[in-house]
Amino acid sequence: MVGLPYDFLVNPLGAVRSTFEKAISSGSNPASFDGKDWGALQPFQHFLFDQNGLSKVPILNASSVKWLQPNTLVRFRGMIQDMLGNEFYVGAYKDGSTWKTTKFMNSSQCPTGFSPDMRIWERRVLYCVPVPGQNSWTDSSRLGEINNSAEGTSENRQKRCRMDENAVDHMDILAPSDEFLNSSSGKKQKDEQLSPYSQNISTMATSSPSTACNTARGFLPCIVKIYDAAESELKLNDVFEFIGVITLGTEQEVDKDDYDEFSNGLSEDLSDQFPPDMVPRLHCVIHRKLGVHDFLHTCHVLEPIPHRIKEIRTALLNHLTIALGNDGVAAQFLLLHLLSKVHARVDSMAVGKLSLNLTGFNRESLSIFGNQLRLTVKNLLPFTEYIPLTVEYLNTASLAPKKDYEINRLVPGVLQLAEGSHLMIDETQLEVGTLSSLGVENARLLKNLMELQKVEYDFKYYKMDMTTDVQLLILSEGKSNILPADLVVPFQPSAVGSTAITDMDALEAWRWYLSNVRLLPHSIESEMQQVVENDLVAAKQADRNLGSQDLSRLLTIGRLICASYGETSLSLEHWQMVKELERLRRERLR
């Protein structure tokens, strides 16, 4: 075990070298390691998780990169946007009679040229980005800055919790005007707030197709180098927290000619397309997959006790009702929509999804209730995106990711989203027009996302469907012809109320509720199964137009109503609520 002489935060490579030297001194041969762990991970796991050191590790993002030091321990939270293949590197070499390792560090630190006393190992290279649509209230940069100077006392932890509880996203209201940003004084003030590193990142983001998203949100991509991980552990579009050693552009880069012997030019590609002074490298020691709930800043864990869940449900439903102009029926369906997730796939069907089309919007009502609804959803869910759908947008947007073989990179599309994202589509601006071939293709992509929860990736010579889990909410004047939602609910507001949030504890509870209640298991007892079957048969006899998808939707609503009360087994009361909500919805459709 590494002792106190090694500071895991400031000198993580010291701990790596110590464990390597210990393994060599015990008689191990570097050839037997083959790049695998020789015991280096155990001290880090002990420090991070047994000694609660994780909270002290600064988070790498566009704000913190200005003060992070090379070769220190950081953590980066992001989505795997592209997989850049595998890379060979000199992992161990002999310096005189002493074996040394370059694992978790820049390979330029080893001698140039080839020697029999070198061991060539392999690592995976990932291009990771901040999660698309990640809302500002989830940003942990303040935590990272506090952790950088704090000693981790209980008082400091309480301060961090209070800071997080006060985080509400008012981006739409408080965003600086275009006039200010375009003025000379506005530009000067904006530039002064950026470090040279940040300015380089902004320059790259606006000039490279691979990084053309989220520049306004402080976009910082990262090249993550993975060691000792199975291929199946990391998949495209998964969200991870990578904890490892950061190397920045100020460090000496390896000579391309020397490196090509082992890397087949991969290092050269990375340096050309993702320069180190713009895209930091993170040599990952430990990685862990994240879910939506991991982006909450809850200072305490709420127990899923039914009566507590019901209280949170009542308060949240009231908030949604106010945001929807006192339309209680629409608020009920919106709550179920926000709780939906794909929990199984049967053939091509994504079981559990519940897309929602709120109709009856026009430009006037959209400016009031549409904006309120958009801000409400942003404050409740970690990842949200918004598309103002027009003919021009369909004819010009790049929705599907495409493989560019000239640069050998996957160019991202708007629909390359992380699991658990929410996508709101405004159809009120869609007017009569002619769709180009790209427009028709984009409309098809959106329809497939809604119906199948799949996005088609274009690899030029072939296309591949990638499964996803994205909640879709459509705001339109009439029923959408482009995007056939699972539920069509006419929107009927009667008043305009304030959605300002003053109770931060309540907001924190709502976020926890939406992220965790959806994960509850579900079952239907045999007696209730018979009741449900009889009711579905009766519904089919009363309306011959009902299909299997309509009946499946009723079962999904039943599951969601059950979960919304914090319960795991469908009751007769919940099933009656399903039938009543469906009756009210059909009345509006008439």
C-alpha positions as CSV (number, residue, x, y, z in Angstrom):
1,M,0.0,0.0,0.0
2,V,1.3,3.4,-0.9
3,G,2.0,5.5,2.2
4,L,1.8,9.2,3.1
5,P,4.9,10.3,1.0
6,Y,2.8,10.2,-2.1
7,D,0.0,12.8,-2.5
8,F,-2.6,11.2,-4.8
9,L,-3.9,14.6,-5.8
10,V,-0.6,16.3,-6.6
11,N,1.7,13.4,-7.4
12,P,-0.4,10.4,-8.6
13,L,2.4,9.2,-10.8
14,G,4.5,8.8,-7.7
15,A,2.0,6.2,-6.4
16,V,2.1,4.4,-9.8
17,R,6.0,4.3,-9.8
18,S,6.0,3.1,-6.2
19,T,3.7,0.1,-6.9
20,F,5.6,-0.7,-10.1
21,E,9.0,-0.7,-8.2
22,K,7.4,-2.9,-5.5
23,A,6.2,-5.4,-8.1
24,I,9.6,-5.5,-9.8
25,S,11.4,-5.9,-6.5
26,S,9.2,-8.9,-5.6
27,G,10.5,-10.7,-8.7
28,S,7.8,-9.9,-11.3
29,N,8.9,-9.5,-14.9
30,P,7.5,-6.5,-16.8
31,A,6.8,-8.8,-19.7
32,S,4.3,-10.7,-17.6
33,F,2.3,-7.5,-17.0
34,D,1.5,-7.0,-20.7
35,G,0.0,-3.6,-19.7
36,K,-2.2,-5.1,-17.1
37,D,-2.5,-3.9,-13.5
38,W,0.3,-4.9,-11.2
39,G,-1.4,-3.5,-8.1
40,A,-1.4,0.2,-9.0
41,L,-5.2,0.6,-8.9
42,Q,-5.7,-0.7,-5.3
43,P,-4.1,2.4,-3.6
44,F,-6.2,4.7,-5.8
45,Q,-9.4,2.8,-5.0
46,H,-8.6,2.9,-1.3
47,F,-7.9,6.7,-1.4
48,L,-10.9,7.6,-3.6
49,F,-13.6,5.4,-2.1
50,D,-12.5,4.1,1.3
51,Q,-10.9,7.4,2.5
52,N,-13.5,9.6,0.7
53,G,-10.9,11.2,-1.5
54,L,-13.1,11.4,-4.5
55,S,-14.7,14.7,-3.3
56,K,-11.2,16.2,-3.2
57,V,-10.3,15.5,-6.8
58,P,-10.9,18.6,-9.0
59,I,-13.3,18.2,-11.9
60,L,-11.8,19.0,-15.3
61,N,-14.0,21.4,-17.3
62,A,-13.7,24.7,-19.2
63,S,-13.6,26.7,-16.0
64,S,-11.2,24.6,-14.0
65,V,-8.7,23.9,-16.8
66,K,-7.3,27.4,-16.2
67,W,-5.8,26.4,-12.9
68,L,-5.2,22.7,-13.1
69,Q,-1.6,21.6,-13.1
70,P,-0.1,18.9,-15.4
71,N,0.4,15.4,-14.0
72,T,-2.2,15.9,-11.2
73,L,-5.2,13.8,-10.5
74,V,-8.5,15.1,-12.0
75,R,-11.9,13.7,-12.9
76,F,-13.7,14.3,-16.1
77,R,-17.4,13.7,-16.6
78,G,-18.5,13.3,-20.2
79,M,-20.1,11.3,-23.0
80,I,-18.1,9.0,-25.3
81,Q,-18.6,10.8,-28.7
82,D,-16.1,8.8,-30.7
83,M,-13.8,5.9,-30.3
84,L,-10.4,6.6,-31.8
85,G,-9.1,3.0,-31.8
86,N,-6.2,1.5,-29.9
87,E,-2.7,2.9,-29.4
88,F,0.6,1.2,-28.8
89,Y,3.0,2.8,-26.4
90,V,6.2,2.0,-24.6
91,G,4.9,1.0,-21.2
92,A,8.1,-0.2,-19.5
93,Y,11.8,0.3,-20.3
94,K,15.1,-0.2,-18.6
95,D,17.1,2.8,-17.5
96,G,20.5,1.2,-16.9
97,S,19.7,-1.7,-14.7
98,T,16.4,-0.3,-13.4
99,W,13.0,-0.9,-14.9
100,K,10.7,2.1,-15.2
101,T,7.1,2.5,-16.4
102,T,5.3,5.2,-18.4
103,K,1.8,3.9,-17.7
104,F,-0.7,6.6,-17.1
105,M,1.7,9.3,-18.4
106,N,2.9,10.9,-21.6
107,S,5.1,8.4,-23.5
108,S,7.5,11.2,-24.5
109,Q,9.0,10.7,-21.0
110,C,10.6,7.4,-22.1
111,P,13.9,7.2,-24.2
112,T,13.6,7.6,-28.0
113,G,14.4,4.7,-30.4
114,F,13.8,1.0,-29.9
115,S,15.5,-1.2,-27.4
116,P,15.1,-4.9,-26.5
117,D,14.6,-3.7,-23.0
118,M,11.3,-2.0,-23.9
119,R,7.8,-3.4,-23.4
120,I,5.2,-2.3,-25.8
121,W,1.7,-2.2,-24.4
122,E,-1.7,-1.1,-25.7
123,R,-4.4,1.4,-24.6
124,R,-7.7,2.6,-26.0
125,V,-8.3,6.2,-27.1
126,L,-11.6,7.9,-26.7
127,Y,-12.9,11.3,-27.7
128,C,-15.2,12.5,-24.9
129,V,-17.3,15.6,-24.6
130,P,-19.5,17.3,-22.0
131,V,-22.9,15.6,-22.0
132,P,-25.0,17.2,-24.8
133,G,-27.7,19.4,-23.3
134,Q,-26.2,19.2,-19.8
135,N,-27.9,22.0,-17.8
136,S,-25.9,24.6,-15.8
137,W,-27.3,23.5,-12.4
138,T,-25.5,20.2,-12.7
139,D,-22.2,21.9,-13.3
140,S,-19.7,20.9,-10.6
141,S,-17.1,23.5,-11.4
142,R,-17.8,25.4,-8.2
143,L,-17.4,22.1,-6.3
144,G,-14.0,21.5,-8.0
145,E,-12.8,25.0,-7.1
146,I,-13.9,24.7,-3.5
147,N,-12.4,21.2,-3.3
148,N,-9.1,22.5,-4.6
149,S,-8.6,24.7,-1.6
150,A,-10.8,23.0,1.0
151,E,-9.6,20.3,3.4
152,G,-12.8,18.3,3.3
153,T,-14.2,19.2,6.7
154,S,-17.9,18.7,7.5
155,E,-18.3,22.5,7.5
156,N,-16.9,22.7,4.0
157,R,-19.2,19.9,2.8
158,Q,-22.2,21.7,4.2
159,K,-21.2,24.8,2.4
160,R,-20.9,22.9,-0.9
161,C,-24.4,21.4,-0.3
162,R,-25.9,24.9,0.2
163,M,-24.2,26.1,-3.0
164,D,-25.7,23.2,-4.9
165,E,-29.2,23.6,-3.5
166,N,-29.2,27.2,-4.7
167,A,-28.4,26.2,-8.3
168,V,-31.4,27.0,-10.5
169,D,-31.1,27.4,-14.3
170,H,-32.3,30.8,-15.4
171,M,-30.2,30.8,-18.6
172,D,-33.2,31.7,-20.8
173,I,-34.0,34.7,-18.6
174,L,-30.5,36.0,-17.8
175,A,-28.7,35.3,-21.0
176,P,-26.7,38.4,-22.2
177,S,-28.2,40.1,-25.2
178,D,-26.7,39.7,-28.7
179,E,-26.3,43.4,-28.9
180,F,-24.0,43.4,-25.9
181,L,-21.9,40.4,-27.1
182,N,-21.5,42.0,-30.5
183,S,-20.5,45.4,-29.2
184,S,-16.8,46.2,-28.8
185,S,-17.0,46.5,-25.1
186,G,-18.9,43.3,-24.8
187,K,-16.4,41.4,-26.9
188,K,-13.5,42.9,-24.8
189,Q,-15.1,41.9,-21.5
190,K,-15.9,38.4,-22.8
191,D,-12.3,37.9,-24.1
192,E,-10.8,39.1,-20.8
193,Q,-12.7,36.3,-19.0
194,L,-11.1,33.6,-21.1
195,S,-7.7,32.2,-20.4
196,P,-5.5,31.5,-23.5
197,Y,-6.4,27.8,-23.0
198,S,-10.1,28.7,-23.1
199,Q,-9.7,30.9,-26.1
200,N,-7.9,28.1,-28.0
201,I,-10.8,25.7,-27.1
202,S,-13.3,28.2,-28.4
203,T,-11.3,28.7,-31.6
204,M,-11.1,25.0,-32.2
205,A,-14.8,24.5,-31.4
206,T,-15.9,26.9,-34.1
207,S,-13.5,25.7,-36.7
208,S,-13.6,21.9,-36.3
209,P,-16.7,19.9,-37.2
210,S,-15.9,17.4,-34.5
211,T,-16.3,20.0,-31.8
212,A,-18.8,22.4,-33.1
213,C,-21.4,22.0,-30.3
214,N,-21.9,23.7,-27.0
215,T,-19.3,26.5,-27.4
216,A,-21.6,28.9,-25.6
217,R,-21.7,26.5,-22.6
218,G,-17.9,26.4,-22.0
219,F,-17.3,23.4,-24.2
220,L,-14.2,21.4,-23.3
221,P,-13.6,18.0,-25.0
222,C,-11.0,15.6,-23.7
223,I,-9.0,12.7,-25.2
224,V,-9.2,9.9,-22.6
225,K,-6.7,7.1,-22.7
226,I,-8.1,3.9,-21.2
227,Y,-5.9,1.1,-19.6
228,D,-6.9,-2.4,-18.4
229,A,-10.6,-2.2,-19.5
230,A,-12.6,-4.8,-21.4
231,E,-13.9,-3.7,-24.8
232,S,-17.5,-4.3,-23.6
233,E,-17.2,-1.9,-20.7
234,L,-17.2,1.3,-22.8
235,K,-19.7,2.0,-25.5
236,L,-20.5,5.0,-27.8
237,N,-22.7,7.6,-26.1
238,D,-22.3,6.1,-22.6
239,V,-21.6,8.7,-19.9
240,F,-18.6,8.1,-17.6
241,E,-16.6,9.7,-14.9
242,F,-12.9,9.2,-15.8
243,I,-10.5,9.7,-12.9
244,G,-6.8,10.0,-14.0
245,V,-3.7,11.9,-14.7
246,I,-4.1,15.1,-16.8
247,T,-1.5,16.2,-19.4
248,L,-1.9,19.6,-21.0
249,G,-0.5,21.3,-24.0
250,T,2.4,22.9,-22.1
251,E,4.1,19.5,-22.0
252,Q,6.6,18.3,-24.6
253,E,5.0,16.1,-27.3
254,V,6.5,12.9,-28.5
255,D,8.4,13.0,-31.7
256,K,6.1,11.8,-34.5
257,D,8.8,9.9,-36.4
258,D,9.8,7.9,-33.3
259,Y,6.2,7.3,-32.4
260,D,5.0,6.0,-35.8
261,E,7.0,2.8,-35.3
262,F,4.5,1.8,-32.6
263,S,1.3,3.8,-33.2
264,N,0.8,3.6,-37.0
265,G,0.3,7.3,-37.0
266,L,-2.5,7.5,-34.4
267,S,-0.6,10.0,-32.3
268,E,0.1,12.2,-35.3
269,D,-3.6,12.2,-36.1
270,L,-4.5,13.2,-32.6
271,S,-1.9,16.0,-32.5
272,D,-3.1,17.4,-35.9
273,Q,-6.9,17.2,-35.3
274,F,-7.0,17.6,-31.5
275,P,-4.0,19.8,-30.6
276,P,-2.9,19.3,-26.9
277,D,-3.1,23.0,-26.3
278,M,-6.8,22.8,-27.1
279,V,-7.8,19.3,-26.0
280,P,-6.3,17.9,-22.8
281,R,-5.3,14.3,-22.5
282,L,-6.5,12.3,-19.5
283,H,-4.7,9.0,-18.7
284,C,-7.5,7.2,-16.9
285,V,-6.8,5.2,-13.8
286,I,-10.4,4.5,-12.8
287,H,-13.6,4.9,-14.7
288,R,-17.3,4.4,-13.7
289,K,-20.5,4.6,-15.7
290,L,-22.9,7.4,-14.7
291,G,-26.7,7.6,-14.8
292,V,-28.9,10.6,-14.7
293,H,-29.1,10.5,-10.9
294,D,-25.3,10.9,-10.6
295,F,-25.6,14.5,-11.8
296,L,-27.8,15.5,-8.9
297,H,-26.2,17.5,-6.1
298,T,-28.4,15.9,-3.3
299,C,-26.7,16.3,0.0
300,H,-28.8,13.4,1.5
301,V,-30.3,10.3,0.0
302,L,-34.1,10.2,0.1
303,E,-35.6,6.9,1.0
304,P,-38.4,5.7,-1.4
305,I,-41.0,5.7,1.4
306,P,-44.5,5.7,-0.2
307,H,-45.9,8.5,1.9
308,R,-42.8,10.7,1.3
309,I,-43.0,9.9,-2.4
310,K,-46.7,10.9,-2.5
311,E,-45.9,14.3,-0.9
312,I,-43.2,15.0,-3.5
313,R,-45.5,13.9,-6.3
314,T,-48.3,16.2,-5.1
315,A,-46.0,19.2,-4.9
316,L,-44.3,18.5,-8.3
317,L,-47.7,17.9,-10.0
318,N,-48.9,21.3,-8.7
319,H,-45.8,23.0,-10.1
320,L,-46.3,21.4,-13.5
321,T,-50.0,22.4,-13.4
322,I,-49.1,26.0,-12.8
323,A,-46.5,25.9,-15.7
324,L,-49.2,24.5,-18.0
325,G,-51.7,27.3,-17.2
326,N,-53.8,25.3,-14.6
327,D,-54.3,22.4,-17.1
328,G,-54.3,19.5,-14.6
329,V,-54.9,16.8,-17.2
330,A,-51.9,17.9,-19.3
331,A,-49.8,18.1,-16.2
332,Q,-50.7,14.5,-15.2
333,F,-49.6,13.3,-18.6
334,L,-46.5,15.5,-18.5
335,L,-45.5,13.9,-15.2
336,L,-45.8,10.4,-16.6
337,H,-43.8,11.5,-19.7
338,L,-41.0,12.8,-17.5
339,L,-40.9,9.5,-15.6
340,S,-40.8,7.3,-18.7
341,K,-37.7,5.3,-19.8
342,V,-37.0,2.3,-22.1
343,H,-36.8,-0.7,-19.8
344,A,-37.0,-3.5,-22.3
345,R,-36.9,-4.1,-26.1
346,V,-39.2,-6.7,-27.7
347,D,-38.3,-7.1,-31.4
348,S,-38.3,-3.5,-32.7
349,M,-40.5,-2.2,-29.9
350,A,-39.0,0.0,-27.2
351,V,-41.1,-0.9,-24.1
352,G,-41.5,1.9,-21.6
353,K,-41.2,5.0,-23.8
354,L,-44.0,7.5,-23.6
355,S,-43.6,10.4,-26.1
356,L,-46.0,13.3,-25.7
357,N,-47.6,15.7,-28.2
358,L,-49.2,18.7,-26.6
359,T,-51.5,20.3,-29.2
360,G,-53.3,23.6,-29.3
361,F,-50.2,25.8,-29.2
362,N,-49.9,28.9,-31.3
363,R,-47.1,31.5,-31.4
364,E,-48.7,33.6,-28.6
365,S,-49.4,30.7,-26.2
366,L,-46.0,29.3,-27.0
367,S,-44.3,32.5,-26.0
368,I,-45.9,32.2,-22.6
369,F,-46.5,28.6,-21.7
370,G,-43.9,27.1,-24.1
371,N,-41.1,29.1,-22.6
372,Q,-42.4,28.4,-19.0
373,L,-42.5,24.7,-19.8
374,R,-39.1,24.7,-21.4
375,L,-37.5,26.4,-18.4
376,T,-39.4,24.1,-16.0
377,V,-38.1,21.0,-17.7
378,K,-34.5,22.4,-17.8
379,N,-34.6,23.0,-14.0
380,L,-35.9,19.5,-13.4
381,L,-33.8,17.3,-15.7
382,P,-30.0,17.2,-16.1
383,F,-29.9,16.8,-19.9
384,T,-32.4,18.7,-22.1
385,E,-32.3,19.8,-25.8
386,Y,-34.6,21.9,-27.8
387,I,-35.3,22.0,-31.6
388,P,-37.4,24.7,-33.2
389,L,-38.6,22.7,-36.1
390,T,-38.9,24.5,-39.5
391,V,-38.6,23.5,-43.1
392,E,-35.3,25.3,-43.3
393,Y,-34.0,23.4,-40.2
394,L,-35.0,20.0,-41.7
395,N,-33.3,20.9,-44.9
396,T,-30.0,22.0,-43.4
397,A,-29.5,20.3,-40.0
398,S,-27.1,17.4,-39.4
399,L,-29.2,15.2,-37.2
400,A,-27.4,11.9,-37.7
401,P,-23.7,11.3,-36.9
402,K,-21.6,10.6,-40.0
403,K,-18.3,8.9,-40.4
404,D,-15.7,11.1,-42.2
405,Y,-13.1,8.8,-43.6
406,E,-10.8,11.6,-44.7
407,I,-10.1,12.4,-41.1
408,N,-11.2,9.0,-39.8
409,R,-13.6,10.5,-37.3
410,L,-17.2,10.3,-36.4
411,V,-18.7,13.8,-37.0
412,P,-21.5,14.2,-34.3
413,G,-25.1,14.9,-35.1
414,V,-27.9,16.7,-33.1
415,L,-29.4,13.3,-32.2
416,Q,-26.3,11.8,-30.7
417,L,-27.6,12.1,-27.2
418,A,-26.9,10.4,-23.9
419,E,-29.4,8.0,-22.4
420,G,-31.9,9.8,-20.2
421,S,-31.9,13.0,-22.3
422,H,-35.1,15.0,-22.9
423,L,-35.8,16.5,-26.3
424,M,-38.4,19.2,-26.8
425,I,-39.5,19.9,-30.4
426,D,-41.4,23.1,-31.3
427,E,-43.5,22.5,-34.4
428,T,-45.5,25.8,-34.1
429,Q,-43.1,27.5,-36.6
430,L,-43.4,24.7,-39.2
431,E,-45.0,26.2,-42.3
432,V,-45.8,25.0,-45.8
433,G,-42.6,24.3,-47.8
434,T,-40.7,21.8,-49.8
435,L,-38.4,19.3,-48.2
436,S,-35.1,18.5,-49.9
437,S,-33.7,15.0,-49.8
438,L,-31.9,15.9,-46.6
439,G,-35.1,17.3,-45.2
440,V,-36.9,14.0,-45.9
441,E,-34.1,12.0,-44.4
442,N,-34.1,14.2,-41.3
443,A,-37.8,13.8,-40.9
444,R,-37.4,10.1,-41.1
445,L,-34.6,10.1,-38.5
446,L,-36.8,12.0,-36.0
447,K,-39.8,9.6,-36.7
448,N,-37.5,6.6,-36.1
449,L,-36.2,8.1,-32.9
450,M,-39.8,8.7,-31.6
451,E,-41.2,5.3,-32.7
452,L,-38.2,3.0,-32.2
453,Q,-35.9,4.9,-29.9
454,K,-33.1,4.4,-32.5
455,V,-30.8,6.7,-34.4
456,E,-29.3,5.7,-37.7
457,Y,-25.6,6.4,-37.9
458,D,-24.2,7.0,-41.4
459,F,-20.9,5.2,-42.1
460,K,-21.0,6.1,-45.8
461,Y,-20.8,2.5,-47.0
462,Y,-23.4,1.2,-44.6
463,K,-25.8,2.5,-42.0
464,M,-26.2,1.3,-38.4
465,D,-29.0,1.7,-35.9
466,M,-27.9,2.7,-32.5
467,T,-30.4,2.3,-29.7
468,T,-31.0,5.2,-27.4
469,D,-33.4,6.3,-24.6
470,V,-34.6,9.9,-25.2
471,Q,-37.8,11.4,-23.9
472,L,-39.6,13.4,-26.7
473,L,-42.1,16.2,-26.1
474,I,-43.7,17.9,-29.1
475,L,-45.5,21.3,-29.0
476,S,-47.7,21.9,-32.0
477,E,-50.9,23.6,-33.2
478,G,-52.5,20.4,-34.4
479,K,-51.6,16.7,-34.2
480,S,-48.1,16.3,-35.6
481,N,-48.0,14.6,-38.9
482,I,-44.2,14.3,-38.9
483,L,-43.8,12.9,-35.4
484,P,-46.5,10.5,-34.3
485,A,-46.3,10.5,-30.5
486,D,-47.5,7.8,-28.2
487,L,-49.9,10.3,-26.6
488,V,-51.7,13.3,-28.2
489,V,-53.1,15.6,-25.5
490,P,-54.9,18.9,-26.5
491,F,-53.5,21.7,-24.3
492,Q,-56.2,23.8,-22.5
493,P,-54.7,26.5,-20.3
494,S,-57.0,28.7,-18.2
495,A,-54.6,31.0,-16.3
496,V,-51.1,32.3,-16.2
497,G,-49.2,31.6,-13.0
498,S,-45.7,32.2,-11.7
499,T,-43.3,29.2,-11.9
500,A,-40.6,30.9,-9.8
501,I,-39.0,28.4,-7.4
502,T,-38.3,29.7,-3.9
503,D,-38.1,26.4,-2.0
504,M,-34.7,24.9,-3.0
505,D,-35.3,21.8,-0.9
506,A,-38.5,21.1,-2.8
507,L,-36.6,21.5,-6.1
508,E,-33.9,19.1,-5.0
509,A,-36.6,16.6,-4.0
510,W,-38.3,16.9,-7.4
511,R,-35.0,16.3,-9.2
512,W,-34.3,13.3,-7.0
513,Y,-37.9,12.0,-7.6
514,L,-37.7,12.2,-11.4
515,S,-34.3,10.6,-11.6
516,N,-34.8,7.7,-9.1
517,V,-38.5,6.7,-9.1
518,R,-38.3,5.7,-12.8
519,L,-35.8,3.0,-11.7
520,L,-38.3,1.2,-9.5
521,P,-39.1,-2.4,-10.5
522,H,-42.7,-3.3,-11.6
523,S,-45.0,-6.3,-11.4
524,I,-48.7,-7.2,-11.8
525,E,-50.2,-9.7,-9.4
526,S,-52.2,-12.6,-11.0
527,E,-55.5,-11.1,-9.8
528,M,-54.8,-7.7,-11.3
529,Q,-53.6,-9.4,-14.5
530,Q,-57.0,-10.8,-15.0
531,V,-58.7,-7.5,-14.3
532,V,-56.4,-5.7,-16.8
533,E,-56.9,-8.4,-19.4
534,N,-60.7,-8.2,-19.1
535,D,-60.6,-4.4,-19.4
536,L,-58.4,-4.5,-22.4
537,V,-60.6,-7.0,-24.1
538,A,-63.7,-4.8,-23.4
539,A,-61.9,-1.7,-24.7
540,K,-61.0,-3.5,-27.9
541,Q,-64.6,-4.6,-28.4
542,A,-65.9,-1.1,-27.8
543,D,-63.4,0.4,-30.3
544,R,-62.2,-1.8,-33.1
545,N,-59.6,0.8,-34.1
546,L,-57.6,0.1,-31.0
547,G,-54.4,-1.8,-31.9
548,S,-51.7,-3.6,-29.9
549,Q,-49.7,-0.4,-29.5
550,D,-52.7,1.4,-27.9
551,L,-53.1,-1.5,-25.4
552,S,-49.4,-1.5,-24.7
553,R,-49.5,2.2,-24.1
554,L,-52.2,1.7,-21.4
555,L,-50.0,-0.8,-19.6
556,T,-47.0,1.6,-19.8
557,I,-49.2,4.4,-18.3
558,G,-50.2,1.9,-15.5
559,R,-46.6,1.2,-14.7
560,L,-45.7,4.9,-14.7
561,I,-48.7,5.8,-12.4
562,C,-47.7,3.0,-10.1
563,A,-44.0,4.2,-10.0
564,S,-45.1,7.9,-9.6
565,Y,-46.5,6.9,-6.1
566,G,-43.3,5.0,-5.2
567,E,-45.0,1.6,-5.5
568,T,-43.8,-1.5,-7.5
569,S,-47.0,-3.5,-8.0
570,L,-50.1,-2.3,-10.0
571,S,-53.1,-1.8,-7.8
572,L,-56.8,-1.6,-8.7
573,E,-56.8,2.1,-7.7
574,H,-53.9,2.8,-10.1
575,W,-55.5,1.0,-12.9
576,Q,-58.7,3.0,-12.4
577,M,-56.6,6.1,-12.7
578,V,-55.2,4.9,-16.0
579,K,-58.7,4.4,-17.4
580,E,-59.9,7.8,-16.1
581,L,-57.0,9.6,-17.6
582,E,-57.5,7.9,-21.0
583,R,-61.2,8.8,-20.9
584,L,-60.4,12.5,-20.2
585,R,-57.8,12.5,-23.0
586,R,-60.2,11.0,-25.5
587,E,-62.9,13.5,-24.6
588,R,-60.5,16.3,-25.5
589,L,-59.7,14.6,-28.8
590,R,-63.3,14.6,-29.8
